[in-house]
């Protein structure tokens, strides 16, 4: 599988998982990502 397809698949997986999370959980995850980078 090409790199672009792998990335696209990862994005789709993340979106599917995000639908199962609450907004509060997603905001916490975003805050952690921003603070580590």
CHARMM-style PDB file with segment names, atoms N, HN, CA, C and O in Angstrom:
ATOM      1  N   UNK     1       0.848  -1.187   0.000  1.00  0.00      PROA
ATOM      2  CA  UNK     1       0.000   0.000   0.000  1.00  0.00      PROA
ATOM      3  C   UNK     1       0.889   1.244   0.000  1.00  0.00      PROA
ATOM      4  O   UNK     1       1.901   1.296   0.699  1.00  0.00      PROA
ATOM      5  N   UNK     2       0.508   2.216  -0.771  1.00  0.00      PROA
ATOM      6  HN  UNK     2      -0.314   2.174  -1.339  1.00  0.00      PROA
ATOM      7  CA  UNK     2       1.317   3.435  -0.848  1.00  0.00      PROA
ATOM      8  C   UNK     2       1.227   4.223   0.454  1.00  0.00      PROA
ATOM      9  O   UNK     2       0.300   4.037   1.243  1.00  0.00      PROA
ATOM     10  N   UNK     3       2.192   5.094   0.666  1.00  0.00      PROA
ATOM     11  HN  UNK     3       2.945   5.245   0.025  1.00  0.00      PROA
ATOM     12  CA  UNK     3       2.235   5.905   1.892  1.00  0.00      PROA
ATOM     13  C   UNK     3       0.987   6.775   2.018  1.00  0.00      PROA
ATOM     14  O   UNK     3       0.446   6.930   3.113  1.00  0.00      PROA
ATOM     15  N   UNK     4       0.532   7.341   0.909  1.00  0.00      PROA
ATOM     16  HN  UNK     4       0.972   7.216   0.019  1.00  0.00      PROA
ATOM     17  CA  UNK     4      -0.657   8.205   0.941  1.00  0.00      PROA
ATOM     18  C   UNK     4      -1.891   7.422   1.388  1.00  0.00      PROA
ATOM     19  O   UNK     4      -2.706   7.931   2.157  1.00  0.00      PROA
ATOM     20  N   UNK     5      -2.028   6.197   0.911  1.00  0.00      PROA
ATOM     21  HN  UNK     5      -1.367   5.784   0.286  1.00  0.00      PROA
ATOM     22  CA  UNK     5      -3.177   5.382   1.308  1.00  0.00      PROA
ATOM     23  C   UNK     5      -3.098   4.999   2.777  1.00  0.00      PROA
ATOM     24  O   UNK     5      -4.122   4.938   3.458  1.00  0.00      PROA
ATOM     25  N   UNK     6      -1.897   4.741   3.271  1.00  0.00      PROA
ATOM     26  HN  UNK     6      -1.065   4.790   2.718  1.00  0.00      PROA
ATOM     27  CA  UNK     6      -1.731   4.431   4.695  1.00  0.00      PROA
ATOM     28  C   UNK     6      -2.160   5.616   5.551  1.00  0.00      PROA
ATOM     29  O   UNK     6      -2.855   5.453   6.554  1.00  0.00      PROA
ATOM     30  N   UNK     7      -1.737   6.812   5.144  1.00  0.00      PROA
ATOM     31  HN  UNK     7      -1.172   6.945   4.330  1.00  0.00      PROA
ATOM     32  CA  UNK     7      -2.098   8.025   5.887  1.00  0.00      PROA
ATOM     33  C   UNK     7      -3.612   8.223   5.863  1.00  0.00      PROA
ATOM     34  O   UNK     7      -4.224   8.513   6.890  1.00  0.00      PROA
ATOM     35  N   UNK     8      -4.205   8.063   4.687  1.00  0.00      PROA
ATOM     36  HN  UNK     8      -3.707   7.828   3.853  1.00  0.00      PROA
ATOM     37  CA  UNK     8      -5.651   8.222   4.552  1.00  0.00      PROA
ATOM     38  C   UNK     8      -6.385   7.216   5.432  1.00  0.00      PROA
ATOM     39  O   UNK     8      -7.372   7.563   6.080  1.00  0.00      PROA
ATOM     40  N   UNK     9      -5.916   5.992   5.457  1.00  0.00      PROA
ATOM     41  HN  UNK     9      -5.114   5.711   4.930  1.00  0.00      PROA
ATOM     42  CA  UNK     9      -6.535   4.962   6.279  1.00  0.00      PROA
ATOM     43  C   UNK     9      -6.421   5.312   7.759  1.00  0.00      PROA
ATOM     44  O   UNK     9      -7.363   5.105   8.523  1.00  0.00      PROA
ATOM     45  N   UNK    10      -5.265   5.841   8.164  1.00  0.00      PROA
ATOM     46  HN  UNK    10      -4.499   6.009   7.543  1.00  0.00      PROA
ATOM     47  CA  UNK    10      -5.084   6.247   9.558  1.00  0.00      PROA
ATOM     48  C   UNK    10      -6.051   7.363   9.928  1.00  0.00      PROA
ATOM     49  O   UNK    10      -6.630   7.353  11.015  1.00  0.00      PROA
ATOM     50  N   UNK    11      -6.226   8.323   9.026  1.00  0.00      PROA
ATOM     51  HN  UNK    11      -5.756   8.331   8.144  1.00  0.00      PROA
ATOM     52  CA  UNK    11      -7.151   9.433   9.281  1.00  0.00      PROA
ATOM     53  C   UNK    11      -8.575   8.899   9.427  1.00  0.00      PROA
ATOM     54  O   UNK    11      -9.309   9.323  10.320  1.00  0.00      PROA
ATOM     55  N   UNK    12      -8.961   7.982   8.565  1.00  0.00      PROA
ATOM     56  HN  UNK    12      -8.365   7.637   7.840  1.00  0.00      PROA
ATOM     57  CA  UNK    12     -10.313   7.406   8.646  1.00  0.00      PROA
ATOM     58  C   UNK    12     -10.506   6.658   9.955  1.00  0.00      PROA
ATOM     59  O   UNK    12     -11.567   6.740  10.574  1.00  0.00      PROA
ATOM     60  N   UNK    13      -9.479   5.929  10.375  1.00  0.00      PROA
ATOM     61  HN  UNK    13      -8.617   5.863   9.872  1.00  0.00      PROA
ATOM     62  CA  UNK    13      -9.550   5.193  11.636  1.00  0.00      PROA
ATOM     63  C   UNK    13      -9.698   6.153  12.807  1.00  0.00      PROA
ATOM     64  O   UNK    13     -10.513   5.931  13.702  1.00  0.00      PROA
ATOM     65  N   UNK    14      -8.903   7.225  12.797  1.00  0.00      PROA
ATOM     66  HN  UNK    14      -8.241   7.405  12.070  1.00  0.00      PROA
ATOM     67  CA  UNK    14      -8.988   8.218  13.869  1.00  0.00      PROA
ATOM     68  C   UNK    14     -10.369   8.870  13.911  1.00  0.00      PROA
ATOM     69  O   UNK    14     -10.920   9.095  14.988  1.00  0.00      PROA
ATOM     70  N   UNK    15     -10.918   9.167  12.754  1.00  0.00      PROA
ATOM     71  HN  UNK    15     -10.470   8.984  11.879  1.00  0.00      PROA
ATOM     72  CA  UNK    15     -12.252   9.790  12.706  1.00  0.00      PROA
ATOM     73  C   UNK    15     -13.308   8.842  13.249  1.00  0.00      PROA
ATOM     74  O   UNK    15     -14.214   9.262  13.969  1.00  0.00      PROA
ATOM     75  N   UNK    16     -13.197   7.563  12.907  1.00  0.00      PROA
ATOM     76  HN  UNK    16     -12.461   7.221  12.322  1.00  0.00      PROA
ATOM     77  CA  UNK    16     -14.156   6.576  13.400  1.00  0.00      PROA
ATOM     78  C   UNK    16     -14.062   6.456  14.921  1.00  0.00      PROA
ATOM     79  O   UNK    16     -15.080   6.363  15.607  1.00  0.00      PROA
ATOM     80  N   UNK    17     -12.840   6.460  15.438  1.00  0.00      PROA
ATOM     81  HN  UNK    17     -12.014   6.537  14.881  1.00  0.00      PROA
ATOM     82  CA  UNK    17     -12.654   6.378  16.886  1.00  0.00      PROA
ATOM     83  C   UNK    17     -13.132   7.650  17.570  1.00  0.00      PROA
ATOM     84  O   UNK    17     -13.683   7.596  18.669  1.00  0.00      PROA
ATOM     85  N   UNK    18     -12.927   8.790  16.927  1.00  0.00      PROA
ATOM     86  HN  UNK    18     -12.479   8.833  16.034  1.00  0.00      PROA
ATOM     87  CA  UNK    18     -13.321  10.071  17.517  1.00  0.00      PROA
ATOM     88  C   UNK    18     -14.832  10.163  17.695  1.00  0.00      PROA
ATOM     89  O   UNK    18     -15.308  10.820  18.620  1.00  0.00      PROA
ATOM     90  N   UNK    19     -15.584   9.515  16.823  1.00  0.00      PROA
ATOM     91  HN  UNK    19     -15.198   8.981  16.071  1.00  0.00      PROA
ATOM     92  CA  UNK    19     -17.049   9.547  16.936  1.00  0.00      PROA
ATOM     93  C   UNK    19     -17.519   8.915  18.237  1.00  0.00      PROA
ATOM     94  O   UNK    19     -18.593   9.243  18.739  1.00  0.00      PROA
ATOM     95  N   UNK    20     -16.710   8.002  18.787  1.00  0.00      PROA
ATOM     96  HN  UNK    20     -15.837   7.735  18.379  1.00  0.00      PROA
ATOM     97  CA  UNK    20     -17.092   7.307  20.011  1.00  0.00      PROA
ATOM     98  C   UNK    20     -16.668   8.071  21.264  1.00  0.00      PROA
ATOM     99  O   UNK    20     -17.033   7.684  22.374  1.00  0.00      PROA
ATOM    100  N   UNK    21     -15.909   9.142  21.100  1.00  0.00      PROA
ATOM    101  HN  UNK    21     -15.613   9.457  20.198  1.00  0.00      PROA
ATOM    102  CA  UNK    21     -15.420   9.921  22.238  1.00  0.00      PROA
ATOM    103  C   UNK    21     -16.323  11.127  22.477  1.00  0.00      PROA
ATOM    104  O   UNK    21     -16.994  11.622  21.572  1.00  0.00      PROA
ATOM    105  N   UNK    22     -16.314  11.579  23.730  1.00  0.00      PROA
ATOM    106  HN  UNK    22     -15.769  11.177  24.465  1.00  0.00      PROA
ATOM    107  CA  UNK    22     -17.036  12.813  24.033  1.00  0.00      PROA
ATOM    108  C   UNK    22     -16.182  13.998  23.598  1.00  0.00      PROA
ATOM    109  O   UNK    22     -14.975  13.865  23.397  1.00  0.00      PROA
ATOM    110  N   UNK    23     -16.814  15.147  23.456  1.00  0.00      PROA
ATOM    111  HN  UNK    23     -17.795  15.255  23.620  1.00  0.00      PROA
ATOM    112  CA  UNK    23     -16.088  16.360  23.075  1.00  0.00      PROA
ATOM    113  C   UNK    23     -15.024  16.686  24.117  1.00  0.00      PROA
ATOM    114  O   UNK    23     -13.923  17.118  23.777  1.00  0.00      PROA
ATOM    115  N   UNK    24     -15.359  16.480  25.380  1.00  0.00      PROA
ATOM    116  HN  UNK    24     -16.254  16.129  25.656  1.00  0.00      PROA
ATOM    117  CA  UNK    24     -14.405  16.753  26.461  1.00  0.00      PROA
ATOM    118  C   UNK    24     -13.149  15.895  26.305  1.00  0.00      PROA
ATOM    119  O   UNK    24     -12.033  16.387  26.475  1.00  0.00      PROA
ATOM    120  N   UNK    25     -13.329  14.628  25.986  1.00  0.00      PROA
ATOM    121  HN  UNK    25     -14.235  14.228  25.848  1.00  0.00      PROA
ATOM    122  CA  UNK    25     -12.192  13.723  25.795  1.00  0.00      PROA
ATOM    123  C   UNK    25     -11.344  14.166  24.612  1.00  0.00      PROA
ATOM    124  O   UNK    25     -10.116  14.168  24.697  1.00  0.00      PROA
ATOM    125  N   UNK    26     -11.982  14.539  23.514  1.00  0.00      PROA
ATOM    126  HN  UNK    26     -12.979  14.538  23.445  1.00  0.00      PROA
ATOM    127  CA  UNK    26     -11.249  14.987  22.329  1.00  0.00      PROA
ATOM    128  C   UNK    26     -10.463  16.260  22.615  1.00  0.00      PROA
ATOM    129  O   UNK    26      -9.336  16.418  22.146  1.00  0.00      PROA
ATOM    130  N   UNK    27     -11.057  17.167  23.384  1.00  0.00      PROA
ATOM    131  HN  UNK    27     -11.972  17.040  23.765  1.00  0.00      PROA
ATOM    132  CA  UNK    27     -10.359  18.408  23.731  1.00  0.00      PROA
ATOM    133  C   UNK    27      -9.141  18.127  24.603  1.00  0.00      PROA
ATOM    134  O   UNK    27      -8.100  18.764  24.443  1.00  0.00      PROA
ATOM    135  N   UNK    28      -9.267  17.169  25.531  1.00  0.00      PROA
ATOM    136  HN  UNK    28     -10.113  16.650  25.661  1.00  0.00      PROA
ATOM    137  CA  UNK    28      -8.127  16.784  26.367  1.00  0.00      PROA
ATOM    138  C   UNK    28      -7.010  16.195  25.513  1.00  0.00      PROA
ATOM    139  O   UNK    28      -5.836  16.500  25.721  1.00  0.00      PROA
ATOM    140  N   UNK    29      -7.376  15.358  24.558  1.00  0.00      PROA
ATOM    141  HN  UNK    29      -8.330  15.111  24.389  1.00  0.00      PROA
ATOM    142  CA  UNK    29      -6.380  14.748  23.676  1.00  0.00      PROA
ATOM    143  C   UNK    29      -5.663  15.822  22.861  1.00  0.00      PROA
ATOM    144  O   UNK    29      -4.441  15.784  22.718  1.00  0.00      PROA
ATOM    145  N   UNK    30      -6.419  16.772  22.333  1.00  0.00      PROA
ATOM    146  HN  UNK    30      -7.412  16.803  22.450  1.00  0.00      PROA
ATOM    147  CA  UNK    30      -5.830  17.856  21.544  1.00  0.00      PROA
ATOM    148  C   UNK    30      -4.866  18.681  22.391  1.00  0.00      PROA
ATOM    149  O   UNK    30      -3.788  19.060  21.931  1.00  0.00      PROA
ATOM    150  N   UNK    31      -5.264  18.954  23.630  1.00  0.00      PROA
ATOM    151  HN  UNK    31      -6.140  18.647  24.003  1.00  0.00      PROA
ATOM    152  CA  UNK    31      -4.411  19.727  24.531  1.00  0.00      PROA
ATOM    153  C   UNK    31      -3.090  18.996  24.787  1.00  0.00      PROA
ATOM    154  O   UNK    31      -2.029  19.620  24.814  1.00  0.00      PROA
ATOM    155  N   UNK    32      -3.156  17.681  24.975  1.00  0.00      PROA
ATOM    156  HN  UNK    32      -4.018  17.174  24.954  1.00  0.00      PROA
ATOM    157  CA  UNK    32      -1.941  16.894  25.209  1.00  0.00      PROA
ATOM    158  C   UNK    32      -1.039  16.894  23.977  1.00  0.00      PROA
ATOM    159  O   UNK    32       0.183  16.992  24.094  1.00  0.00      PROA
ATOM    160  N   UNK    33      -1.643  16.784  22.805  1.00  0.00      PROA
ATOM    161  HN  UNK    33      -2.635  16.705  22.709  1.00  0.00      PROA
ATOM    162  CA  UNK    33      -0.855  16.780  21.565  1.00  0.00      PROA
ATOM    163  C   UNK    33      -0.160  18.127  21.383  1.00  0.00      PROA
ATOM    164  O   UNK    33       1.016  18.184  21.023  1.00  0.00      PROA
ATOM    165  N   UNK    34      -0.890  19.201  21.632  1.00  0.00      PROA
ATOM    166  HN  UNK    34      -1.845  19.154  21.924  1.00  0.00      PROA
ATOM    167  CA  UNK    34      -0.312  20.543  21.478  1.00  0.00      PROA
ATOM    168  C   UNK    34       0.811  20.791  22.472  1.00  0.00      PROA
ATOM    169  O   UNK    34       1.800  21.442  22.136  1.00  0.00      PROA
ATOM    170  N   UNK    35       0.675  20.284  23.685  1.00  0.00      PROA
ATOM    171  HN  UNK    35      -0.128  19.755  23.958  1.00  0.00      PROA
ATOM    172  CA  UNK    35       1.687  20.550  24.711  1.00  0.00      PROA
ATOM    173  C   UNK    35       2.957  19.731  24.490  1.00  0.00      PROA
ATOM    174  O   UNK    35       4.037  20.139  24.917  1.00  0.00      PROA
ATOM    175  N   UNK    36       2.841  18.592  23.834  1.00  0.00      PROA
ATOM    176  HN  UNK    36       1.964  18.260  23.487  1.00  0.00      PROA
ATOM    177  CA  UNK    36       4.031  17.749  23.648  1.00  0.00      PROA
ATOM    178  C   UNK    36       4.863  18.173  22.437  1.00  0.00      PROA
ATOM    179  O   UNK    36       6.045  17.836  22.358  1.00  0.00      PROA
ATOM    180  N   UNK    37       4.278  18.896  21.506  1.00  0.00      PROA
ATOM    181  HN  UNK    37       3.319  19.171  21.570  1.00  0.00      PROA
ATOM    182  CA  UNK    37       5.000  19.232  20.268  1.00  0.00      PROA
ATOM    183  C   UNK    37       5.525  20.621  20.274  1.00  0.00      PROA
ATOM    184  OT1 UNK    37       6.153  21.048  19.305  1.00  0.00      PROA
TER     185      UNK     37
END
